[in-house]
């Protein structure tokens, strides 16, 4: 099993991964290998799901338009 396969199978694990670094690096690896359109692939979406759940919480409901409004109204340092 290669690195991308291990990361995309994390959704099927009994425990939830707590370290986002392997997933962020794995997403970058996947995109380097398959090209930028790979971001829309099920493999990329599985990795992104883990990262989103780590960021927002495993049981969060995320509305992309609401998040866009929230994040664009925050003043950057």
C-alpha positions in Angstrom: 0.0 0.0 0.0 1.5 3.4 -1.0 1.3 6.6 1.0 -1.8 8.0 -0.9 -3.7 4.7 -0.4 -2.8 4.7 3.4 -4.1 8.3 3.7 -7.3 7.8 1.8 -8.1 4.7 3.8 -8.0 6.7 7.1 -11.7 7.3 6.7 -12.2 3.5 7.3 -10.0 3.4 10.4 -11.4 2.7 13.9 -9.6 5.7 15.3 -9.6 9.3 14.0 -6.1 10.6 13.0 -5.1 13.7 15.0 -2.0 14.8 13.0 -2.8 16.9 9.9 0.8 17.0 8.6 0.8 13.6 6.8 -2.6 14.5 5.2 -1.5 18.0 4.0 1.8 16.5 2.7 -0.1 13.6 1.1 -2.5 16.0 -0.6 0.4 17.9 -2.1 2.0 14.7 -3.2 -1.2 13.5 -4.9 -1.5 16.8 -6.8 2.2 16.8 -7.8 1.8 13.2 -9.1 -1.6 13.6 -10.8 -1.8 17.3 -11.7 -3.9 20.1 -10.3 -7.2 18.6 -11.5 -6.6 15.8 -9.0 -8.0 18.1 -6.3 -11.5 17.1 -7.5 -10.8 13.3 -7.3 -12.3 11.1 -4.7 -8.8 10.4 -3.3 -8.2 14.1 -2.7 -11.7 14.6 -1.3 -11.1 11.8 1.2 -7.9 13.5 2.4 -9.6 16.9 2.5 -12.4 15.4 4.5 -9.9 14.3 7.2 -8.3 17.8 7.2 -11.7 19.5 7.4 -12.8 17.2 10.2 -9.5 17.9 12.1 -10.0 21.7 11.6 -13.8 22.0 12.3 -14.5 18.9 14.3 -15.5 15.4 13.2 -19.3 16.1 13.5 -19.3 19.7 12.1 -21.6 20.7 9.3 -19.8 23.0 7.0 -21.5 25.4 4.7 -19.0 26.6 2.1 -20.8 30.0 1.4 -21.1 30.6 5.2 -17.4 29.8 5.7 -16.4 32.1 2.8 -18.3 35.0 4.3 -16.9 34.3 7.8 -13.3 34.0 6.5 -13.4 37.0 4.3 -14.8 39.2 7.1 -11.9 38.4 9.4 -9.1 41.0 9.5 -5.7 39.6 8.8 -2.8 40.6 11.0 
